[in-house]
Amino acid sequence: MTGPTSMHPLRARLRALRPAAFGADPSGARWERIRRSPNFSDGSFQNPQGAVTRPSNGSMVEFAKIYFQKEARALRSPVGPVPVHPTTLAELAKPPASGLRLTWMGHSSVLAEIDGRRVLFDPVWGERCSPFSFAGPKRLHPVPVPLAALGPVDAVVISHDHYDHLDLPTIRSLASTDTVFAVPLGVGAHLERWGVAADRLRELDWQESTRIAGLTLTATPARHFCGRGLRNQQHTLWASWAVAGPEHRIYHSGDTGYFPGFAGIGAEHGPFDATMIQIGAYSDYWPDIHMTPAEGMRAHLDLQGGHPSGVMLPIHWGTFNLAPHPWAEPGEGTVDAAAEAGARIALPRPGEPFEPASPAVPSGLWWRAVATAPARGWAAAAGADASEVAPTA
């Protein structure tokens, strides 16, 4: 048996005809490696802690009622243009004074400049996080800079193969560069189909590391799931990532529900100068696979040994409408959670570079100028600058 598609020749031929955006199934030596993984059993990858990955049929009906309700839909999108930082490229042309600089490009896409190297996490430059160009969630703000203008990148890191993290047009653009791709086990099959050479792939199981351009990149556990096609068989792994350079350490959560393993990740690979933590697209209908802002802050503290050290950058929000909560709620919730924990957070506009070591990281509540205010009005925000809101046009 060479792979999951070899069981039936007709099925294999049909899968070969599927849209390119669906990617490819692992086979051959890759599939054998997956089968040997300690995280793979009963025919699929398993979470570090049990997780329900999809709402029940009954819950889906209730979810649909809420999701398509007119009043709720109005709250899930900005009411004006989302402010994008206007001078990103000019600022990136200067090296970071501290040796570490992060630029949130929207959603989970972050450019990390660390100890003289450049790492691009979950780059999504496409207009939709969907296999189709005509349907699916469309971005709510333009990308801060064209991908071609971003310049050389030493490593591209992918957390998992969902469309809002692994984007076909973006990967095809990067395939023509010299960058190396660090991906969870099985995800390399998609990239090879899209034109990435096998010798530029570093495909890792949890707790495995690779060295790229003097950095150590480690795939660490996450509580999520995978899948791009019509039948999601959990044959590709999902991961968070720890990246260590000679002087700095950073962490990117990918998508994950809260689980006790964050403390172990921090103990082994931290403390981190900065964490990039998923705090958006959560719901009571899928509580195990995405974190709320309060859970994201709890994960940040766990990663830092229980102390509010380093800087947390909230990610996975603001760019795509993927959940029933109001568009601005993840930002507001993160500000509240940080104030309660006494933790430092960065609140950049998309494309706004910042250095975590700076005493003045971005703190403006920029989203308030383009969001529908709650019926009770905006809450006072301790530790953030509510006066620094962007203009609506």
C-alpha positions as CSV (number, residue, x, y, z in Angstrom):
1,M,0.0,0.0,0.0
2,T,1.7,3.2,-1.1
3,G,-1.0,5.7,-0.1
4,P,-4.6,6.4,0.7
5,T,-5.4,6.8,-3.1
6,S,-4.0,3.4,-4.1
7,M,-6.8,1.3,-2.7
8,H,-9.0,1.9,-5.7
9,P,-7.6,2.8,-9.2
10,L,-10.8,4.6,-10.3
11,R,-10.8,6.7,-7.2
12,A,-7.2,7.6,-7.7
13,R,-7.9,8.7,-11.3
14,L,-10.9,10.8,-10.2
15,R,-8.8,12.5,-7.5
16,A,-6.1,13.3,-10.1
17,L,-8.8,15.4,-11.9
18,R,-9.8,17.4,-8.8
19,P,-9.2,21.2,-8.7
20,A,-5.6,22.2,-8.0
21,A,-6.7,24.2,-5.0
22,F,-7.6,20.9,-3.3
23,G,-4.0,20.0,-3.2
24,A,-2.8,16.4,-3.3
25,D,-3.0,13.4,-1.0
26,P,0.2,12.1,0.6
27,S,1.6,8.9,-1.0
28,G,4.7,6.8,-1.3
29,A,7.4,7.5,1.3
30,R,5.5,10.5,2.7
31,W,2.5,8.3,3.4
32,E,4.6,5.6,5.0
33,R,6.2,8.3,7.3
34,I,2.8,9.5,8.2
35,R,1.7,6.0,9.2
36,R,4.8,5.7,11.4
37,S,4.1,9.0,13.2
38,P,3.3,8.6,17.0
39,N,0.5,11.2,16.4
40,F,-1.2,9.1,13.7
41,S,-3.6,6.2,14.7
42,D,-6.8,4.7,13.6
43,G,-6.3,6.1,10.1
44,S,-5.9,9.8,11.0
45,F,-3.8,12.3,12.9
46,Q,-4.9,12.8,16.5
47,N,-5.0,15.8,18.7
48,P,-3.0,16.1,21.9
49,Q,-6.3,16.4,23.7
50,G,-9.6,15.2,22.5
51,A,-11.4,17.8,20.3
52,V,-14.7,18.0,18.5
53,T,-13.8,19.5,15.1
54,R,-17.2,20.1,13.7
55,P,-20.6,21.1,15.2
56,S,-23.3,18.4,15.4
57,N,-26.1,18.4,12.8
58,G,-28.4,20.1,15.3
59,S,-25.8,22.6,16.2
60,M,-25.2,23.5,12.5
61,V,-28.9,24.3,12.1
62,E,-28.8,26.7,15.1
63,F,-25.5,28.1,13.9
64,A,-26.9,28.8,10.5
65,K,-29.8,30.7,12.0
66,I,-27.4,33.0,13.9
67,Y,-24.9,33.3,11.1
68,F,-27.4,34.5,8.5
69,Q,-29.4,36.7,10.7
70,K,-29.4,40.2,9.2
71,E,-28.6,42.1,12.4
72,A,-25.8,39.7,13.3
73,R,-24.3,39.8,9.8
74,A,-24.1,43.6,10.0
75,L,-21.8,43.4,13.0
76,R,-19.4,40.9,11.4
77,S,-18.0,43.4,8.9
78,P,-16.4,46.8,9.2
79,V,-18.5,49.8,8.2
80,G,-15.7,51.5,6.5
81,P,-12.3,50.8,4.9
82,V,-10.0,49.0,7.3
83,P,-6.9,51.2,7.8
84,V,-3.8,49.6,6.3
85,H,-0.4,51.0,7.3
86,P,0.8,53.2,4.4
87,T,4.6,53.0,4.7
88,T,5.3,49.3,5.3
89,L,7.9,48.9,2.6
90,A,9.8,52.0,3.6
91,E,10.0,50.9,7.2
92,L,11.0,47.3,6.3
93,A,13.9,48.7,4.2
94,K,15.6,49.6,7.5
95,P,17.0,46.8,9.6
96,P,15.4,46.4,13.1
97,A,17.4,48.1,15.7
98,S,16.8,45.3,18.3
99,G,17.2,42.4,15.9
100,L,13.5,41.4,16.0
101,R,10.6,43.0,14.2
102,L,7.2,41.6,13.4
103,T,4.8,42.8,10.7
104,W,1.2,41.5,10.8
105,M,-0.1,41.4,7.3
106,G,-3.6,40.5,8.3
107,H,-5.3,37.3,9.6
108,S,-2.4,34.9,10.5
109,S,0.2,36.2,8.0
110,V,3.2,37.6,9.8
111,L,6.6,38.6,8.5
112,A,9.2,38.0,11.3
113,E,12.6,39.6,10.9
114,I,14.7,37.7,13.5
115,D,18.5,37.9,14.0
116,G,19.1,39.0,10.4
117,R,16.8,36.4,8.8
118,R,13.2,36.7,7.5
119,V,10.5,34.2,8.2
120,L,7.0,34.5,6.7
121,F,4.2,32.7,8.6
122,D,1.0,31.5,6.9
123,P,1.2,33.8,4.0
124,V,-2.2,34.5,2.4
125,W,-2.2,37.1,-0.3
126,G,-5.3,35.8,-2.2
127,E,-8.6,37.6,-2.3
128,R,-10.6,34.7,-0.9
129,C,-9.8,31.9,1.5
130,S,-11.5,29.4,-0.6
131,P,-10.8,26.8,-3.4
132,F,-12.8,29.0,-5.7
133,S,-12.1,32.5,-7.0
134,F,-15.9,33.3,-7.2
135,A,-17.1,32.2,-3.8
136,G,-16.0,31.9,-0.2
137,P,-14.9,34.4,2.5
138,K,-13.4,37.5,0.8
139,R,-10.7,39.7,2.5
140,L,-12.0,42.8,4.3
141,H,-8.9,44.8,3.6
142,P,-6.2,44.8,0.9
143,V,-2.8,43.2,1.5
144,P,-0.5,45.9,3.0
145,V,2.2,45.3,0.4
146,P,2.4,43.3,-2.9
147,L,4.0,39.9,-2.3
148,A,6.6,40.5,-5.1
149,A,7.7,43.7,-3.4
150,L,8.3,42.1,0.0
151,G,11.8,41.0,-1.0
152,P,13.6,37.7,-0.2
153,V,12.4,35.5,2.5
154,D,14.6,32.8,4.1
155,A,11.7,30.5,5.3
156,V,8.0,30.2,4.8
157,V,6.2,28.5,7.6
158,I,2.8,26.9,7.2
159,S,0.7,25.9,10.3
160,H,-1.8,23.7,8.5
161,D,-3.6,23.2,5.2
162,H,-6.9,25.1,5.7
163,Y,-7.5,27.7,3.0
164,D,-7.0,30.7,5.2
165,H,-3.5,29.5,6.1
166,L,-2.3,27.8,2.9
167,D,-3.2,29.8,-0.2
168,L,-2.6,28.4,-3.6
169,P,-1.9,31.6,-5.5
170,T,0.5,32.8,-2.8
171,I,2.4,29.5,-2.7
172,R,2.7,29.4,-6.5
173,S,4.2,32.9,-6.4
174,L,6.7,31.9,-3.7
175,A,7.5,28.6,-5.5
176,S,9.6,30.6,-8.0
177,T,11.8,32.0,-5.3
178,D,14.6,30.4,-3.4
179,T,12.8,30.3,-0.1
180,V,12.6,27.1,2.0
181,F,9.2,25.9,3.3
182,A,8.8,24.4,6.8
183,V,5.4,22.6,7.0
184,P,3.7,20.0,9.1
185,L,3.9,16.3,8.1
186,G,1.8,15.6,5.0
187,V,1.4,19.2,3.8
188,G,4.3,18.9,1.5
189,A,2.2,16.9,-0.9
190,H,0.1,20.0,-1.6
191,L,3.2,22.2,-2.2
192,E,4.8,19.7,-4.5
193,R,1.7,19.6,-6.7
194,W,1.8,23.4,-6.8
195,G,5.4,23.6,-8.0
196,V,7.6,23.6,-4.9
197,A,10.7,21.5,-5.4
198,A,11.0,18.6,-2.9
199,D,14.5,19.7,-1.9
200,R,13.0,23.0,-0.6
201,L,10.6,21.3,1.7
202,R,11.2,20.6,5.4
203,E,8.3,18.5,6.5
204,L,8.1,18.0,10.3
205,D,6.2,16.0,12.8
206,W,5.5,17.5,16.3
207,Q,8.7,18.1,18.3
208,E,10.9,17.7,15.2
209,S,13.2,20.6,14.3
210,T,15.0,21.8,11.2
211,R,17.7,24.4,10.7
212,I,17.2,27.1,8.0
213,A,19.5,30.0,7.5
214,G,20.9,29.7,11.1
215,L,17.4,29.5,12.7
216,T,16.0,26.5,14.5
217,L,12.3,25.9,13.5
218,T,10.4,23.4,15.6
219,A,6.9,22.1,14.9
220,T,5.0,22.0,18.2
221,P,1.6,20.6,19.0
222,A,-1.7,22.3,18.4
223,R,-5.3,21.3,18.9
224,H,-7.0,21.6,15.6
225,F,-7.7,19.6,12.4
226,C,-6.9,19.7,8.7
227,G,-8.4,19.3,5.2
228,R,-8.9,20.9,1.8
229,G,-10.9,18.5,-0.3
230,L,-14.5,17.1,-0.1
231,R,-13.4,14.2,2.1
232,N,-11.2,15.4,5.0
233,Q,-9.4,12.3,6.2
234,Q,-7.0,14.0,8.6
235,H,-4.0,12.8,6.7
236,T,-2.0,16.1,7.1
237,L,-0.8,17.4,10.4
238,W,-1.5,20.8,12.0
239,A,1.1,22.5,14.1
240,S,2.2,25.6,16.0
241,W,5.8,26.7,15.6
242,A,8.7,27.8,17.7
243,V,11.5,29.7,16.0
244,A,14.8,30.4,17.7
245,G,17.7,32.5,16.4
246,P,21.0,33.3,18.1
247,E,19.4,36.1,20.1
248,H,15.6,35.8,19.9
249,R,12.8,33.3,20.2
250,I,9.3,33.7,18.8
251,Y,6.1,31.5,18.7
252,H,3.3,31.3,16.2
253,S,0.2,29.4,17.3
254,G,-1.4,28.6,14.0
255,D,-5.0,27.6,14.7
256,T,-5.6,25.8,18.0
257,G,-8.0,25.3,20.8
258,Y,-6.7,25.8,24.3
259,F,-4.9,22.8,25.8
260,P,-2.4,22.2,28.7
261,G,0.4,21.6,26.3
262,F,1.3,25.3,25.9
263,A,3.2,25.2,29.2
264,G,5.4,22.3,28.0
265,I,6.1,24.1,24.7
266,G,7.2,27.2,26.7
267,A,9.3,25.2,29.1
268,E,11.2,23.5,26.2
269,H,11.4,26.3,23.6
270,G,10.8,29.6,25.5
271,P,10.7,32.0,27.0
272,F,9.7,33.9,23.9
273,D,10.4,37.5,23.0
274,A,7.0,37.6,21.2
275,T,4.1,35.2,20.7
276,M,1.6,35.4,17.8
277,I,-1.6,34.0,19.2
278,Q,-4.9,33.1,17.5
279,I,-7.8,35.0,19.1
280,G,-10.4,35.2,16.4
281,A,-13.0,33.1,14.6
282,Y,-14.0,31.3,17.8
283,S,-17.5,30.1,18.6
284,D,-19.4,28.1,21.2
285,Y,-20.2,25.8,18.2
286,W,-16.5,24.8,17.9
287,P,-14.9,25.5,21.3
288,D,-12.2,22.9,21.0
289,I,-10.3,24.1,17.9
290,H,-10.2,27.9,18.2
291,M,-9.4,30.1,21.2
292,T,-11.3,33.0,22.5
293,P,-9.2,36.1,23.4
294,A,-9.2,35.1,27.1
295,E,-8.0,31.6,26.2
296,G,-5.4,33.1,23.9
297,M,-4.0,35.2,26.7
298,R,-4.0,32.2,29.0
299,A,-2.0,30.3,26.3
300,H,0.5,33.3,26.1
301,L,1.0,33.2,29.8
302,D,1.5,29.4,29.8
303,L,4.1,29.8,27.0
304,Q,5.9,32.3,29.2
305,G,6.1,30.1,32.3
306,G,3.0,31.7,33.8
307,H,4.5,35.2,33.7
308,P,3.3,38.2,31.6
309,S,6.6,38.6,29.8
310,G,7.3,39.3,26.2
311,V,4.8,40.7,23.8
312,M,1.7,39.0,22.5
313,L,0.5,39.8,18.9
314,P,-3.1,38.8,18.4
315,I,-3.6,37.1,15.0
316,H,-6.4,35.3,13.0
317,W,-8.8,38.2,13.1
318,G,-9.8,41.4,11.2
319,T,-9.2,40.1,7.6
320,F,-11.8,37.4,6.9
321,N,-15.3,36.9,8.2
322,L,-15.2,33.3,9.5
323,A,-17.3,33.2,12.7
324,P,-20.6,34.6,14.1
325,H,-18.9,37.0,16.6
326,P,-18.8,40.8,15.8
327,W,-15.8,41.8,13.7
328,A,-14.2,44.0,16.4
329,E,-14.8,41.6,19.3
330,P,-11.5,39.7,19.2
331,G,-9.6,43.0,19.4
332,E,-11.7,44.3,22.3
333,G,-11.5,41.0,24.1
334,T,-7.7,40.8,23.8
335,V,-7.4,44.3,25.3
336,D,-9.5,43.3,28.2
337,A,-7.6,40.0,28.7
338,A,-4.3,41.8,28.6
339,A,-5.4,44.4,31.1
340,E,-6.5,41.7,33.5
341,A,-3.3,39.7,33.2
342,G,-1.0,42.7,33.2
343,A,0.5,41.5,29.9
344,R,2.0,43.5,27.0
345,I,0.2,43.3,23.7
346,A,0.8,44.9,20.3
347,L,-2.2,46.2,18.3
348,P,-0.7,47.1,14.9
349,R,-2.8,48.0,11.9
350,P,-2.3,45.5,9.1
351,G,1.2,46.2,7.7
352,E,2.5,48.2,10.7
353,P,6.0,46.9,11.6
354,F,7.0,46.9,15.3
355,E,9.8,45.7,17.5
356,P,8.7,43.8,20.6
357,A,11.7,45.2,22.5
358,S,10.4,48.8,22.0
359,P,8.9,50.4,25.1
360,A,6.1,51.7,22.8
361,V,4.6,49.0,20.7
362,P,1.4,49.9,18.7
363,S,-1.5,50.3,21.2
364,G,-4.2,52.2,19.3
365,L,-7.7,50.8,19.1
366,W,-7.8,51.5,15.4
367,W,-10.7,49.1,14.6
368,R,-13.2,51.3,16.6
369,A,-13.3,53.9,13.9
370,V,-14.6,51.4,11.3
371,A,-16.7,49.0,13.5
372,T,-20.3,49.2,14.6
373,A,-20.2,50.2,18.3
374,P,-21.9,47.9,20.7
375,A,-25.3,49.0,22.0
376,R,-23.7,49.8,25.4
377,G,-20.9,51.8,23.7
378,W,-17.1,51.1,23.7
379,A,-15.7,50.1,27.1
380,A,-12.8,52.0,28.6
381,A,-9.6,50.2,27.6
382,A,-6.9,50.0,30.3
383,G,-3.4,49.9,28.9
384,A,-4.5,50.8,25.3
385,D,-4.8,54.1,23.6
386,A,-8.4,54.6,22.7
387,S,-7.6,58.0,21.2
388,E,-5.4,56.4,18.5
389,V,-8.1,55.4,16.1
390,A,-7.7,55.5,12.4
391,P,-9.8,57.8,10.2
392,T,-12.7,56.1,8.4
393,A,-11.4,57.0,5.0
